[in-house]
Amino acid sequence: MSYSINVKEDICKEINIDNNLESIKAELEAFLRLCSEIGKNNTGIYIEFSTMNPQVNRRFIKNIKKVFNCELELFIKEQKKLNHDQIYFVKIITKVNEIITTFDLFSKKSSTKESYLKNDDYLRSYLRAAFLAKGSVSDPVSGNYHLEIALNNTEEILYIQRLMHKLEFDARLVKRRNTVVLYMKKSDSIIDFLRVIGSTKTVFDYENAIIRRNLVSNVNKGIACEIANQSKTLNSAMEQMKYIKYLEMNYPLEKLDPKLLMIMKVRKENIDASLNEIIKILSDIYNEKITKSGVNHRFRKIKEIALEHKENKKVE
């Protein structure tokens, strides 16, 4: 089962608007405009609603009966070619003209749709149904934060974008084959949108998934950084030891500055120590206060003396 299906089922279980008839109507209008077709047969006109989500199907049936008390015919079709086992159909066979008139379904710009822009409760209900009908959201565990509503009706997707802009969501449009997709890719915006349409449980789970992912990512980055630092420290130490060993085998050590001899001794005894650790050793054991640049200077001096001596030997 996909993450989007789980989210939609959570919304249907969690959100109850039984006591607000106008909010129910706003949901119904979105469902009817996005998921239904008006047809005609021997007995007259009918409206046929379809969805691939059984929870959405039950929600639509409950609300259409509550508002219009109409007669319905229910049936299911197999649709394996689309990777969905079943498509649920609801055919409205009575009160059809009343439903069409109530929502002005033959008009692209109904008065009811314009009224939703003036009432946040109804606006949220319309957006909720739009997401349930044609929306999807990626699993935050994947790290791909993406929520979209995809339609082949340009006027309707532009209207939904207006609703989202009314709530200050930066929802953008892109053409994808025969559909227009309204999408958001920022995790904060997706969380806020899910909260607006009333999905408290999903918001909580989504936020937790992001926190867990970021925590794991930060830990992994920390481990990688630590490994890189250790590797860098070891490489530097190996190079320093190379020049120290050269001087011990080829150079009169009595001519070296005692401070250089001290740093050579500390490095030999602590091959894998970082510069900060060497500074601490010099302070704790030898009571010498020195900065990191001072330690680096001494190692550079050792290298210079070794290279200079090696070059002089070639000339001789």
Secondary structure, DSSP 8 states (H G I E B T S, - for coil): --HHHHHHHHHHHH---TT-HHHHHHHHHHHHHHHEEEEEETTEEEEEEEES-HHHHHHHHHHHHHHH---EEEEEEEEGGGTEEEEEEEEE-SSHHHHHHHHTTT-SS-HHHHHHTT-HHHHHHHHHHHHHHHEEE--GGGT---EEEEES-HHHHHHHHHHHHHTT---EEEEETTEEEEEE--HHHHHHHHHHTT-HHHHHHHHHHHHHHHHHHHHHHHHHHHHHHHHHHHHHHHHHHHHHHHHHHHS-GGGS-HHHHHHHHHHHH-TT--HHHHHHHHHHHH-----HHHHHHHHHHHHHHHHHHHHHHHH-
